[in-house]
Amino acid sequence: MKLTEILRNIPIFSSLNDDELSELAMVAVKKTFLKNTVLMNEGDETDSLYIIFSGKVKAIINDEHGKEVILSIFGPGEYFGEIAFIDGERRSATIITREPTEVLIISSGVFRDIVSSNPNLAFNLLVGVVKRLREATKQIESLALMDVYGRVARLLVNYAKPRGEKLFIEEKLTHQEIANMTGSSREMVSRIFKDLLNGEYISIDNKHITINKTLPYSW
């Protein structure tokens, strides 16, 4: 598939015409990275935009004790680096691949010119920023107001998608990753999963989680 067709199939670029897609394709660099590769570090001064073609990455920060906190997980068609692209500040998080990943890297120069002449693309970027702001607000709310059971339950529901009468989580989340996203320990997450499995609230097959019935938000 030509790079222009790849870009055309990415939602953020849906408003671009053929000339703009061709211009973007000329400056986009496609790279492949192995699992657990650091694509950027918190505090870096780069301002390129990264679009995921295949694979998945996680955005993390480290707390004052050096513990990893997972902010988000991104998959195909999603992008990151837009905040530094917009404000020119240092990177706000570290990005690490969760599996072999292909990305398209677009430098700020040409992309900024295209954004300035395409209000729809600018609006798409803004929608993405607002969406992540809402997600961050919910995450902060969970950490402040919910117990660990509630935080884990909300996380599972947020990642789940309908499949028949149940909810299915496509993401293969480890107990450690769930702990890192909910401000808890792996041991506590394992204990919660044991309770959820015993109560038949969830079932697990090949590391995929199915939610069978409404999860309790506290015990």
Buried (B, 14 or more C-beta within 10 A) or exposed (E): EEBBEBBBEBEBBEBBEEEBBBBBBEBBEEEEBEEEBEBBEBEBEBBBBBBBBEBBBBBBEEEEEEEBBBBBBBBBEBBBBBBBBBEEEBBBBBBBBBBEBBBBBBBBEBBBEBBEEBEEBBEBBEEBEEEBEEEEEEBEEBEEEBEBBBBBBBBBBEBBEEEEEEBBBEBEBEBBBBBBBBBBBBEBBEBBBEEBEEEEBBEEEEEEBBBBEEBBBEE
